[in-house]
């Protein structure tokens, strides 16, 4: 399990809300901080993956658990 600084529970939210919640959390933290985000939107892995690639933030881990997708993202 990855240590994290902020947890964002975006369960039940649909695109683009999980991504917007992630962006807000990242803006509130210093470089190197880690966000854990939980999403149930089936497209979340696509949205968050593309955003991470384009923004330079790093996905440290990605886990699917039942209908949840759990991401650990380090701010650049």
mmCIF file of the N, C-alpha and C atoms, coordinates in Angstrom:
data_MODEL
# 
_entry.id   MODEL 
# 
loop_
_atom_site.group_PDB 
_atom_site.id 
_atom_site.type_symbol 
_atom_site.label_atom_id 
_atom_site.label_alt_id 
_atom_site.label_comp_id 
_atom_site.label_asym_id 
_atom_site.label_entity_id 
_atom_site.label_seq_id 
_atom_site.pdbx_PDB_ins_code 
_atom_site.Cartn_x 
_atom_site.Cartn_y 
_atom_site.Cartn_z 
_atom_site.occupancy 
_atom_site.B_iso_or_equiv 
_atom_site.pdbx_formal_charge 
_atom_site.auth_seq_id 
_atom_site.auth_comp_id 
_atom_site.auth_asym_id 
_atom_site.auth_atom_id 
_atom_site.pdbx_PDB_model_num 
ATOM 1   N N  . UNK A 1 1  ? 0.848   -1.185 0.000   1.00 0.00 ? 1  UNK A N  1 
ATOM 2   C CA . UNK A 1 1  ? 0.000   0.000  0.000   1.00 0.00 ? 1  UNK A CA 1 
ATOM 3   C C  . UNK A 1 1  ? 0.896   1.251  0.000   1.00 0.00 ? 1  UNK A C  1 
ATOM 4   N N  . UNK A 1 2  ? 0.464   2.252  -0.717  1.00 0.00 ? 2  UNK A N  1 
ATOM 5   C CA . UNK A 1 2  ? 1.213   3.495  -0.869  1.00 0.00 ? 2  UNK A CA 1 
ATOM 6   C C  . UNK A 1 2  ? 0.761   4.496  0.191   1.00 0.00 ? 2  UNK A C  1 
ATOM 7   N N  . UNK A 1 3  ? 1.723   5.143  0.838   1.00 0.00 ? 3  UNK A N  1 
ATOM 8   C CA . UNK A 1 3  ? 1.408   6.226  1.781   1.00 0.00 ? 3  UNK A CA 1 
ATOM 9   C C  . UNK A 1 3  ? 0.909   7.423  0.977   1.00 0.00 ? 3  UNK A C  1 
ATOM 10  N N  . UNK A 1 4  ? -0.079  8.141  1.491   1.00 0.00 ? 4  UNK A N  1 
ATOM 11  C CA . UNK A 1 4  ? -0.621  9.282  0.764   1.00 0.00 ? 4  UNK A CA 1 
ATOM 12  C C  . UNK A 1 4  ? -0.910  10.429 1.714   1.00 0.00 ? 4  UNK A C  1 
ATOM 13  N N  . UNK A 1 5  ? -1.023  11.629 1.134   1.00 0.00 ? 5  UNK A N  1 
ATOM 14  C CA . UNK A 1 5  ? -1.264  12.841 1.924   1.00 0.00 ? 5  UNK A CA 1 
ATOM 15  C C  . UNK A 1 5  ? -2.733  13.238 1.949   1.00 0.00 ? 5  UNK A C  1 
ATOM 16  N N  . UNK A 1 6  ? -3.409  13.063 0.821   1.00 0.00 ? 6  UNK A N  1 
ATOM 17  C CA . UNK A 1 6  ? -4.819  13.448 0.698   1.00 0.00 ? 6  UNK A CA 1 
ATOM 18  C C  . UNK A 1 6  ? -5.584  12.304 0.040   1.00 0.00 ? 6  UNK A C  1 
ATOM 19  N N  . UNK A 1 7  ? -6.777  12.024 0.540   1.00 0.00 ? 7  UNK A N  1 
ATOM 20  C CA . UNK A 1 7  ? -7.655  11.038 -0.094  1.00 0.00 ? 7  UNK A CA 1 
ATOM 21  C C  . UNK A 1 7  ? -8.860  11.768 -0.681  1.00 0.00 ? 7  UNK A C  1 
ATOM 22  N N  . UNK A 1 8  ? -9.170  11.441 -1.926  1.00 0.00 ? 8  UNK A N  1 
ATOM 23  C CA . UNK A 1 8  ? -10.331 12.002 -2.607  1.00 0.00 ? 8  UNK A CA 1 
ATOM 24  C C  . UNK A 1 8  ? -11.256 10.851 -2.947  1.00 0.00 ? 8  UNK A C  1 
ATOM 25  N N  . UNK A 1 9  ? -12.464 10.869 -2.400  1.00 0.00 ? 9  UNK A N  1 
ATOM 26  C CA . UNK A 1 9  ? -13.442 9.827  -2.714  1.00 0.00 ? 9  UNK A CA 1 
ATOM 27  C C  . UNK A 1 9  ? -14.410 10.384 -3.746  1.00 0.00 ? 9  UNK A C  1 
ATOM 28  N N  . UNK A 1 10 ? -14.221 9.960  -4.988  1.00 0.00 ? 10 UNK A N  1 
ATOM 29  C CA . UNK A 1 10 ? -15.083 10.410 -6.083  1.00 0.00 ? 10 UNK A CA 1 
ATOM 30  C C  . UNK A 1 10 ? -16.052 9.302  -6.487  1.00 0.00 ? 10 UNK A C  1 
ATOM 31  N N  . UNK A 1 11 ? -16.333 8.400  -5.563  1.00 0.00 ? 11 UNK A N  1 
ATOM 32  C CA . UNK A 1 11 ? -17.269 7.306  -5.833  1.00 0.00 ? 11 UNK A CA 1 
ATOM 33  C C  . UNK A 1 11 ? -18.637 7.867  -6.188  1.00 0.00 ? 11 UNK A C  1 
ATOM 34  N N  . UNK A 1 12 ? -19.240 7.295  -7.210  1.00 0.00 ? 12 UNK A N  1 
ATOM 35  C CA . UNK A 1 12 ? -20.575 7.715  -7.626  1.00 0.00 ? 12 UNK A CA 1 
ATOM 36  C C  . UNK A 1 12 ? -20.594 8.934  -8.529  1.00 0.00 ? 12 UNK A C  1 
ATOM 37  N N  . UNK A 1 13 ? -19.451 9.564  -8.736  1.00 0.00 ? 13 UNK A N  1 
ATOM 38  C CA . UNK A 1 13 ? -19.384 10.742 -9.606  1.00 0.00 ? 13 UNK A CA 1 
ATOM 39  C C  . UNK A 1 13 ? -18.991 10.324 -11.017 1.00 0.00 ? 13 UNK A C  1 
ATOM 40  N N  . UNK A 1 14 ? -19.544 11.013 -11.986 1.00 0.00 ? 14 UNK A N  1 
ATOM 41  C CA . UNK A 1 14 ? -19.252 10.712 -13.382 1.00 0.00 ? 14 UNK A CA 1 
ATOM 42  C C  . UNK A 1 14 ? -18.379 11.800 -13.988 1.00 0.00 ? 14 UNK A C  1 
ATOM 43  N N  . UNK A 1 15 ? -17.728 11.437 -15.077 1.00 0.00 ? 15 UNK A N  1 
ATOM 44  C CA . UNK A 1 15 ? -16.840 12.331 -15.820 1.00 0.00 ? 15 UNK A CA 1 
ATOM 45  C C  . UNK A 1 15 ? -17.542 13.666 -16.068 1.00 0.00 ? 15 UNK A C  1 
ATOM 46  N N  . UNK A 1 16 ? -16.880 14.748 -15.838 1.00 0.00 ? 16 UNK A N  1 
ATOM 47  C CA . UNK A 1 16 ? -15.470 14.955 -15.496 1.00 0.00 ? 16 UNK A CA 1 
ATOM 48  C C  . UNK A 1 16 ? -15.214 15.165 -14.003 1.00 0.00 ? 16 UNK A C  1 
ATOM 49  N N  . UNK A 1 17 ? -16.195 14.914 -13.152 1.00 0.00 ? 17 UNK A N  1 
ATOM 50  C CA . UNK A 1 17 ? -16.057 15.267 -11.734 1.00 0.00 ? 17 UNK A CA 1 
ATOM 51  C C  . UNK A 1 17 ? -14.898 14.570 -11.012 1.00 0.00 ? 17 UNK A C  1 
ATOM 52  N N  . UNK A 1 18 ? -14.635 13.267 -11.217 1.00 0.00 ? 18 UNK A N  1 
ATOM 53  C CA . UNK A 1 18 ? -13.463 12.689 -10.543 1.00 0.00 ? 18 UNK A CA 1 
ATOM 54  C C  . UNK A 1 18 ? -12.167 13.407 -10.919 1.00 0.00 ? 18 UNK A C  1 
ATOM 55  N N  . UNK A 1 19 ? -12.017 13.745 -12.186 1.00 0.00 ? 19 UNK A N  1 
ATOM 56  C CA . UNK A 1 19 ? -10.819 14.443 -12.638 1.00 0.00 ? 19 UNK A CA 1 
ATOM 57  C C  . UNK A 1 19 ? -10.743 15.848 -12.034 1.00 0.00 ? 19 UNK A C  1 
ATOM 58  N N  . UNK A 1 20 ? -11.845 16.550 -11.967 1.00 0.00 ? 20 UNK A N  1 
ATOM 59  C CA . UNK A 1 20 ? -11.855 17.887 -11.371 1.00 0.00 ? 20 UNK A CA 1 
ATOM 60  C C  . UNK A 1 20 ? -11.510 17.841 -9.889  1.00 0.00 ? 20 UNK A C  1 
ATOM 61  N N  . UNK A 1 21 ? -12.002 16.832 -9.187  1.00 0.00 ? 21 UNK A N  1 
ATOM 62  C CA . UNK A 1 21 ? -11.669 16.679 -7.758  1.00 0.00 ? 21 UNK A CA 1 
ATOM 63  C C  . UNK A 1 21 ? -10.183 16.382 -7.585  1.00 0.00 ? 21 UNK A C  1 
ATOM 64  N N  . UNK A 1 22 ? -9.624  15.562 -8.489  1.00 0.00 ? 22 UNK A N  1 
ATOM 65  C CA . UNK A 1 22 ? -8.198  15.274 -8.440  1.00 0.00 ? 22 UNK A CA 1 
ATOM 66  C C  . UNK A 1 22 ? -7.386  16.542 -8.663  1.00 0.00 ? 22 UNK A C  1 
ATOM 67  N N  . UNK A 1 23 ? -7.751  17.325 -9.672  1.00 0.00 ? 23 UNK A N  1 
ATOM 68  C CA . UNK A 1 23 ? -7.026  18.563 -9.966  1.00 0.00 ? 23 UNK A CA 1 
ATOM 69  C C  . UNK A 1 23 ? -7.058  19.504 -8.773  1.00 0.00 ? 23 UNK A C  1 
ATOM 70  N N  . UNK A 1 24 ? -8.206  19.631 -8.124  1.00 0.00 ? 24 UNK A N  1 
ATOM 71  C CA . UNK A 1 24 ? -8.337  20.507 -6.963  1.00 0.00 ? 24 UNK A CA 1 
ATOM 72  C C  . UNK A 1 24 ? -7.418  20.044 -5.831  1.00 0.00 ? 24 UNK A C  1 
ATOM 73  N N  . UNK A 1 25 ? -7.388  18.746 -5.580  1.00 0.00 ? 25 UNK A N  1 
ATOM 74  C CA . UNK A 1 25 ? -6.531  18.213 -4.518  1.00 0.00 ? 25 UNK A CA 1 
ATOM 75  C C  . UNK A 1 25 ? -5.062  18.469 -4.829  1.00 0.00 ? 25 UNK A C  1 
ATOM 76  N N  . UNK A 1 26 ? -4.663  18.277 -6.080  1.00 0.00 ? 26 UNK A N  1 
ATOM 77  C CA . UNK A 1 26 ? -3.269  18.498 -6.469  1.00 0.00 ? 26 UNK A CA 1 
ATOM 78  C C  . UNK A 1 26 ? -2.873  19.965 -6.314  1.00 0.00 ? 26 UNK A C  1 
ATOM 79  N N  . UNK A 1 27 ? -3.792  20.872 -6.599  1.00 0.00 ? 27 UNK A N  1 
ATOM 80  C CA . UNK A 1 27 ? -3.486  22.300 -6.462  1.00 0.00 ? 27 UNK A CA 1 
ATOM 81  C C  . UNK A 1 27 ? -3.250  22.689 -5.011  1.00 0.00 ? 27 UNK A C  1 
ATOM 82  N N  . UNK A 1 28 ? -3.832  21.950 -4.076  1.00 0.00 ? 28 UNK A N  1 
ATOM 83  C CA . UNK A 1 28 ? -3.734  22.276 -2.655  1.00 0.00 ? 28 UNK A CA 1 
ATOM 84  C C  . UNK A 1 28 ? -2.481  21.714 -1.997  1.00 0.00 ? 28 UNK A C  1 
ATOM 85  N N  . UNK A 1 29 ? -1.665  20.963 -2.730  1.00 0.00 ? 29 UNK A N  1 
ATOM 86  C CA . UNK A 1 29 ? -0.510  20.325 -2.100  1.00 0.00 ? 29 UNK A CA 1 
ATOM 87  C C  . UNK A 1 29 ? 0.794   20.726 -2.754  1.00 0.00 ? 29 UNK A C  1 
ATOM 88  N N  . UNK A 1 30 ? 1.880   20.470 -2.049  1.00 0.00 ? 30 UNK A N  1 
ATOM 89  C CA . UNK A 1 30 ? 3.218   20.773 -2.540  1.00 0.00 ? 30 UNK A CA 1 
ATOM 90  C C  . UNK A 1 30 ? 3.692   19.685 -3.491  1.00 0.00 ? 30 UNK A C  1 
ATOM 91  N N  . UNK A 1 31 ? 4.704   20.021 -4.274  1.00 0.00 ? 31 UNK A N  1 
ATOM 92  C CA . UNK A 1 31 ? 5.337   19.065 -5.169  1.00 0.00 ? 31 UNK A CA 1 
ATOM 93  C C  . UNK A 1 31 ? 5.809   17.852 -4.371  1.00 0.00 ? 31 UNK A C  1 
ATOM 94  N N  . UNK A 1 32 ? 5.595   16.665 -4.914  1.00 0.00 ? 32 UNK A N  1 
ATOM 95  C CA . UNK A 1 32 ? 5.988   15.430 -4.243  1.00 0.00 ? 32 UNK A CA 1 
ATOM 96  C C  . UNK A 1 32 ? 4.895   14.821 -3.392  1.00 0.00 ? 32 UNK A C  1 
ATOM 97  N N  . UNK A 1 33 ? 3.826   15.582 -3.143  1.00 0.00 ? 33 UNK A N  1 
ATOM 98  C CA . UNK A 1 33 ? 2.703   15.066 -2.372  1.00 0.00 ? 33 UNK A CA 1 
ATOM 99  C C  . UNK A 1 33 ? 1.968   13.987 -3.142  1.00 0.00 ? 33 UNK A C  1 
ATOM 100 N N  . UNK A 1 34 ? 1.271   13.117 -2.419  1.00 0.00 ? 34 UNK A N  1 
ATOM 101 C CA . UNK A 1 34 ? 0.572   11.997 -3.049  1.00 0.00 ? 34 UNK A CA 1 
ATOM 102 C C  . UNK A 1 34 ? -0.916  12.062 -2.729  1.00 0.00 ? 34 UNK A C  1 
ATOM 103 N N  . UNK A 1 35 ? -1.717  11.921 -3.791  1.00 0.00 ? 35 UNK A N  1 
ATOM 104 C CA . UNK A 1 35 ? -3.178  11.881 -3.679  1.00 0.00 ? 35 UNK A CA 1 
ATOM 105 C C  . UNK A 1 35 ? -3.641  10.451 -3.939  1.00 0.00 ? 35 UNK A C  1 
ATOM 106 N N  . UNK A 1 36 ? -4.511  9.975  -3.076  1.00 0.00 ? 36 UNK A N  1 
ATOM 107 C CA . UNK A 1 36 ? -5.229  8.723  -3.330  1.00 0.00 ? 36 UNK A CA 1 
ATOM 108 C C  . UNK A 1 36 ? -6.609  9.129  -3.800  1.00 0.00 ? 36 UNK A C  1 
ATOM 109 N N  . UNK A 1 37 ? -7.009  8.666  -4.985  1.00 0.00 ? 37 UNK A N  1 
ATOM 110 C CA . UNK A 1 37 ? -8.351  8.968  -5.474  1.00 0.00 ? 37 UNK A CA 1 
ATOM 111 C C  . UNK A 1 37 ? -9.085  7.666  -5.748  1.00 0.00 ? 37 UNK A C  1 
ATOM 112 N N  . UNK A 1 38 ? -10.320 7.615  -5.279  1.00 0.00 ? 38 UNK A N  1 
ATOM 113 C CA . UNK A 1 38 ? -11.189 6.459  -5.478  1.00 0.00 ? 38 UNK A CA 1 
ATOM 114 C C  . UNK A 1 38 ? -12.300 6.884  -6.432  1.00 0.00 ? 38 UNK A C  1 
ATOM 115 N N  . UNK A 1 39 ? -12.457 6.141  -7.523  1.00 0.00 ? 39 UNK A N  1 
ATOM 116 C CA . UNK A 1 39 ? -13.477 6.482  -8.520  1.00 0.00 ? 39 UNK A CA 1 
ATOM 117 C C  . UNK A 1 39 ? -14.236 5.222  -8.922  1.00 0.00 ? 39 UNK A C  1 
ATOM 118 N N  . UNK A 1 40 ? -15.501 5.407  -9.272  1.00 0.00 ? 40 UNK A N  1 
ATOM 119 C CA . UNK A 1 40 ? -16.305 4.293  -9.771  1.00 0.00 ? 40 UNK A CA 1 
ATOM 120 C C  . UNK A 1 40 ? -16.720 4.497  -11.225 1.00 0.00 ? 40 UNK A C  1 
ATOM 121 N N  . UNK A 1 41 ? -16.468 5.660  -11.771 1.00 0.00 ? 41 UNK A N  1 
ATOM 122 C CA . UNK A 1 41 ? -16.763 5.924  -13.179 1.00 0.00 ? 41 UNK A CA 1 
ATOM 123 C C  . UNK A 1 41 ? -15.892 4.998  -14.033 1.00 0.00 ? 41 UNK A C  1 
ATOM 124 N N  . UNK A 1 42 ? -16.488 4.191  -14.903 1.00 0.00 ? 42 UNK A N  1 
ATOM 125 C CA . UNK A 1 42 ? -15.708 3.250  -15.711 1.00 0.00 ? 42 UNK A CA 1 
ATOM 126 C C  . UNK A 1 42 ? -14.642 3.909  -16.584 1.00 0.00 ? 42 UNK A C  1 
ATOM 127 N N  . UNK A 1 43 ? -14.804 5.167  -16.928 1.00 0.00 ? 43 UNK A N  1 
ATOM 128 C CA . UNK A 1 43 ? -13.838 5.862  -17.786 1.00 0.00 ? 43 UNK A CA 1 
ATOM 129 C C  . UNK A 1 43 ? -12.769 6.609  -16.991 1.00 0.00 ? 43 UNK A C  1 
ATOM 130 N N  . UNK A 1 44 ? -12.804 6.521  -15.676 1.00 0.00 ? 44 UNK A N  1 
ATOM 131 C CA . UNK A 1 44 ? -11.866 7.292  -14.854 1.00 0.00 ? 44 UNK A CA 1 
ATOM 132 C C  . UNK A 1 44 ? -10.419 6.965  -15.176 1.00 0.00 ? 44 UNK A C  1 
ATOM 133 N N  . UNK A 1 45 ? -10.124 5.699  -15.436 1.00 0.00 ? 45 UNK A N  1 
ATOM 134 C CA . UNK A 1 45 ? -8.724  5.344  -15.714 1.00 0.00 ? 45 UNK A CA 1 
ATOM 135 C C  . UNK A 1 45 ? -8.225  5.999  -16.994 1.00 0.00 ? 45 UNK A C  1 
ATOM 136 N N  . UNK A 1 46 ? -9.110  6.212  -17.948 1.00 0.00 ? 46 UNK A N  1 
ATOM 137 C CA . UNK A 1 46 ? -8.723  6.893  -19.187 1.00 0.00 ? 46 UNK A CA 1 
ATOM 138 C C  . UNK A 1 46 ? -8.477  8.375  -18.921 1.00 0.00 ? 46 UNK A C  1 
ATOM 139 N N  . UNK A 1 47 ? -9.427  9.024  -18.272 1.00 0.00 ? 47 UNK A N  1 
ATOM 140 C CA . UNK A 1 47 ? -9.324  10.460 -17.988 1.00 0.00 ? 47 UNK A CA 1 
ATOM 141 C C  . UNK A 1 47 ? -8.104  10.775 -17.126 1.00 0.00 ? 47 UNK A C  1 
ATOM 142 N N  . UNK A 1 48 ? -7.943  10.024 -16.056 1.00 0.00 ? 48 UNK A N  1 
ATOM 143 C CA . UNK A 1 48 ? -6.845  10.293 -15.129 1.00 0.00 ? 48 UNK A CA 1 
ATOM 144 C C  . UNK A 1 48 ? -5.509  9.925  -15.766 1.00 0.00 ? 48 UNK A C  1 
ATOM 145 N N  . UNK A 1 49 ? -5.475  8.878  -16.561 1.00 0.00 ? 49 UNK A N  1 
ATOM 146 C CA . UNK A 1 49 ? -4.244  8.495  -17.256 1.00 0.00 ? 49 UNK A CA 1 
ATOM 147 C C  . UNK A 1 49 ? -3.776  9.556  -18.231 1.00 0.00 ? 49 UNK A C  1 
ATOM 148 N N  . UNK A 1 50 ? -4.693  10.055 -19.041 1.00 0.00 ? 50 UNK A N  1 
ATOM 149 C CA . UNK A 1 50 ? -4.342  11.102 -20.011 1.00 0.00 ? 50 UNK A CA 1 
ATOM 150 C C  . UNK A 1 50 ? -3.922  12.371 -19.288 1.00 0.00 ? 50 UNK A C  1 
ATOM 151 N N  . UNK A 1 51 ? -4.659  12.751 -18.261 1.00 0.00 ? 51 UNK A N  1 
ATOM 152 C CA . UNK A 1 51 ? -4.312  13.955 -17.504 1.00 0.00 ? 51 UNK A CA 1 
ATOM 153 C C  . UNK A 1 51 ? -2.919  13.833 -16.890 1.00 0.00 ? 51 UNK A C  1 
ATOM 154 N N  . UNK A 1 52 ? -2.621  12.696 -16.303 1.00 0.00 ? 52 UNK A N  1 
ATOM 155 C CA . UNK A 1 52 ? -1.308  12.494 -15.686 1.00 0.00 ? 52 UNK A CA 1 
ATOM 156 C C  . UNK A 1 52 ? -0.190  12.581 -16.719 1.00 0.00 ? 52 UNK A C  1 
ATOM 157 N N  . UNK A 1 53 ? -0.397  11.971 -17.876 1.00 0.00 ? 53 UNK A N  1 
ATOM 158 C CA . UNK A 1 53 ? 0.606   12.038 -18.946 1.00 0.00 ? 53 UNK A CA 1 
ATOM 159 C C  . UNK A 1 53 ? 0.842   13.479 -19.396 1.00 0.00 ? 53 UNK A C  1 
ATOM 160 N N  . UNK A 1 54 ? -0.228  14.229 -19.557 1.00 0.00 ? 54 UNK A N  1 
ATOM 161 C CA . UNK A 1 54 ? -0.120  15.595 -20.070 1.00 0.00 ? 54 UNK A CA 1 
ATOM 162 C C  . UNK A 1 54 ? 0.406   16.580 -19.027 1.00 0.00 ? 54 UNK A C  1 
ATOM 163 N N  . UNK A 1 55 ? 0.105   16.337 -17.768 1.00 0.00 ? 55 UNK A N  1 
ATOM 164 C CA . UNK A 1 55 ? 0.482   17.286 -16.715 1.00 0.00 ? 55 UNK A CA 1 
ATOM 165 C C  . UNK A 1 55 ? 1.836   16.968 -16.081 1.00 0.00 ? 55 UNK A C  1 
ATOM 166 N N  . UNK A 1 56 ? 2.308   15.749 -16.256 1.00 0.00 ? 56 UNK A N  1 
ATOM 167 C CA . UNK A 1 56 ? 3.581   15.359 -15.665 1.00 0.00 ? 56 UNK A CA 1 
ATOM 168 C C  . UNK A 1 56 ? 3.474   14.747 -14.281 1.00 0.00 ? 56 UNK A C  1 
ATOM 169 N N  . UNK A 1 57 ? 2.264   14.654 -13.734 1.00 0.00 ? 57 UNK A N  1 
ATOM 170 C CA . UNK A 1 57 ? 2.085   13.972 -12.454 1.00 0.00 ? 57 UNK A CA 1 
ATOM 171 C C  . UNK A 1 57 ? 2.237   12.467 -12.701 1.00 0.00 ? 57 UNK A C  1 
ATOM 172 N N  . UNK A 1 58 ? 2.698   11.737 -11.697 1.00 0.00 ? 58 UNK A N  1 
ATOM 173 C CA . UNK A 1 58 ? 3.005   10.323 -11.889 1.00 0.00 ? 58 UNK A CA 1 
ATOM 174 C C  . UNK A 1 58 ? 2.009   9.430  -11.160 1.00 0.00 ? 58 UNK A C  1 
ATOM 175 N N  . UNK A 1 59 ? 1.432   8.482  -11.895 1.00 0.00 ? 59 UNK A N  1 
ATOM 176 C CA . UNK A 1 59 ? 0.586   7.464  -11.272 1.00 0.00 ? 59 UNK A CA 1 
ATOM 177 C C  . UNK A 1 59 ? 1.528   6.430  -10.660 1.00 0.00 ? 59 UNK A C  1 
ATOM 178 N N  . UNK A 1 60 ? 1.538   6.360  -9.339  1.00 0.00 ? 60 UNK A N  1 
ATOM 179 C CA . UNK A 1 60 ? 2.411   5.429  -8.638  1.00 0.00 ? 60 UNK A CA 1 
ATOM 180 C C  . UNK A 1 60 ? 1.823   4.026  -8.594  1.00 0.00 ? 60 UNK A C  1 
ATOM 181 N N  . UNK A 1 61 ? 0.499   3.956  -8.481  1.00 0.00 ? 61 UNK A N  1 
ATOM 182 C CA . UNK A 1 61 ? -0.166  2.659  -8.408  1.00 0.00 ? 61 UNK A CA 1 
ATOM 183 C C  . UNK A 1 61 ? -1.607  2.829  -8.869  1.00 0.00 ? 61 UNK A C  1 
ATOM 184 N N  . UNK A 1 62 ? -2.144  1.765  -9.434  1.00 0.00 ? 62 UNK A N  1 
ATOM 185 C CA . UNK A 1 62 ? -3.532  1.734  -9.886  1.00 0.00 ? 62 UNK A CA 1 
ATOM 186 C C  . UNK A 1 62 ? -4.077  0.360  -9.537  1.00 0.00 ? 62 UNK A C  1 
ATOM 187 N N  . UNK A 1 63 ? -5.196  0.335  -8.802  1.00 0.00 ? 63 UNK A N  1 
ATOM 188 C CA . UNK A 1 63 ? -5.788  -0.917 -8.351  1.00 0.00 ? 63 UNK A CA 1 
ATOM 189 C C  . UNK A 1 63 ? -7.272  -0.906 -8.681  1.00 0.00 ? 63 UNK A C  1 
ATOM 190 N N  . UNK A 1 64 ? -7.744  -2.015 -9.223  1.00 0.00 ? 64 UNK A N  1 
ATOM 191 C CA . UNK A 1 64 ? -9.195  -2.193 -9.394  1.00 0.00 ? 64 UNK A CA 1 
ATOM 192 C C  . UNK A 1 64 ? -9.658  -3.116 -8.279  1.00 0.00 ? 64 UNK A C  1 
ATOM 193 N N  . UNK A 1 65 ? -10.687 -2.689 -7.575  1.00 0.00 ? 65 UNK A N  1 
ATOM 194 C CA . UNK A 1 65 ? -11.261 -3.493 -6.504  1.00 0.00 ? 65 UNK A CA 1 
ATOM 195 C C  . UNK A 1 65 ? -12.767 -3.443 -6.661  1.00 0.00 ? 65 UNK A C  1 
ATOM 196 N N  . UNK A 1 66 ? -13.361 -4.554 -7.088  1.00 0.00 ? 66 UNK A N  1 
ATOM 197 C CA . UNK A 1 66 ? -14.791 -4.601 -7.407  1.00 0.00 ? 66 UNK A CA 1 
ATOM 198 C C  . UNK A 1 66 ? -15.082 -3.530 -8.456  1.00 0.00 ? 66 UNK A C  1 
ATOM 199 N N  . UNK A 1 67 ? -15.944 -2.584 -8.152  1.00 0.00 ? 67 UNK A N  1 
ATOM 200 C CA . UNK A 1 67 ? -16.257 -1.526 -9.122  1.00 0.00 ? 67 UNK A CA 1 
ATOM 201 C C  . UNK A 1 67 ? -15.439 -0.266 -8.891  1.00 0.00 ? 67 UNK A C  1 
ATOM 202 N N  . UNK A 1 68 ? -14.555 -0.308 -7.919  1.00 0.00 ? 68 UNK A N  1 
ATOM 203 C CA . UNK A 1 68 ? -13.722 0.862  -7.614  1.00 0.00 ? 68 UNK A CA 1 
ATOM 204 C C  . UNK A 1 68 ? -12.411 0.829  -8.388  1.00 0.00 ? 68 UNK A C  1 
ATOM 205 N N  . UNK A 1 69 ? -11.968 2.002  -8.755  1.00 0.00 ? 69 UNK A N  1 
ATOM 206 C CA . UNK A 1 69 ? -10.627 2.197  -9.297  1.00 0.00 ? 69 UNK A CA 1 
ATOM 207 C C  . UNK A 1 69 ? -9.915  3.103  -8.304  1.00 0.00 ? 69 UNK A C  1 
ATOM 208 N N  . UNK A 1 70 ? -8.742  2.671  -7.866  1.00 0.00 ? 70 UNK A N  1 
ATOM 209 C CA . UNK A 1 70 ? -7.994  3.431  -6.865  1.00 0.00 ? 70 UNK A CA 1 
ATOM 210 C C  . UNK A 1 70 ? -6.646  3.811  -7.475  1.00 0.00 ? 70 UNK A C  1 
ATOM 211 N N  . UNK A 1 71 ? -6.367  5.111  -7.461  1.00 0.00 ? 71 UNK A N  1 
ATOM 212 C CA . UNK A 1 71 ? -5.137  5.656  -8.026  1.00 0.00 ? 71 UNK A CA 1 
ATOM 213 C C  . UNK A 1 71 ? -4.340  6.328  -6.918  1.00 0.00 ? 71 UNK A C  1 
ATOM 214 N N  . UNK A 1 72 ? -3.023  6.187  -7.003  1.00 0.00 ? 72 UNK A N  1 
ATOM 215 C CA . UNK A 1 72 ? -2.112  6.929  -6.136  1.00 0.00 ? 72 UNK A CA 1 
ATOM 216 C C  . UNK A 1 72 ? -1.260  7.780  -7.081  1.00 0.00 ? 72 UNK A C  1 
ATOM 217 N N  . UNK A 1 73 ? -1.353  9.087  -6.953  1.00 0.00 ? 73 UNK A N  1 
ATOM 218 C CA . UNK A 1 73 ? -0.719  10.001 -7.891  1.00 0.00 ? 73 UNK A CA 1 
ATOM 219 C C  . UNK A 1 73 ? 0.192   10.962 -7.148  1.00 0.00 ? 73 UNK A C  1 
ATOM 220 N N  . UNK A 1 74 ? 1.457   11.046 -7.610  1.00 0.00 ? 74 UNK A N  1 
ATOM 221 C CA . UNK A 1 74 ? 2.422   11.975 -7.031  1.00 0.00 ? 74 UNK A CA 1 
ATOM 222 C C  . UNK A 1 74 ? 2.446   13.257 -7.841  1.00 0.00 ? 74 UNK A C  1 
ATOM 223 N N  . UNK A 1 75 ? 2.307   14.373 -7.156  1.00 0.00 ? 75 UNK A N  1 
ATOM 224 C CA . UNK A 1 75 ? 2.365   15.675 -7.828  1.00 0.00 ? 75 UNK A CA 1 
ATOM 225 C C  . UNK A 1 75 ? 3.777   15.964 -8.273  1.00 0.00 ? 75 UNK A C  1 
ATOM 226 N N  . UNK A 1 76 ? 3.906   16.484 -9.500  1.00 0.00 ? 76 UNK A N  1 
ATOM 227 C CA . UNK A 1 76 ? 5.255   16.801 -10.003 1.00 0.00 ? 76 UNK A CA 1 
ATOM 228 C C  . UNK A 1 76 ? 5.843   18.000 -9.322  1.00 0.00 ? 76 UNK A C  1 
# 
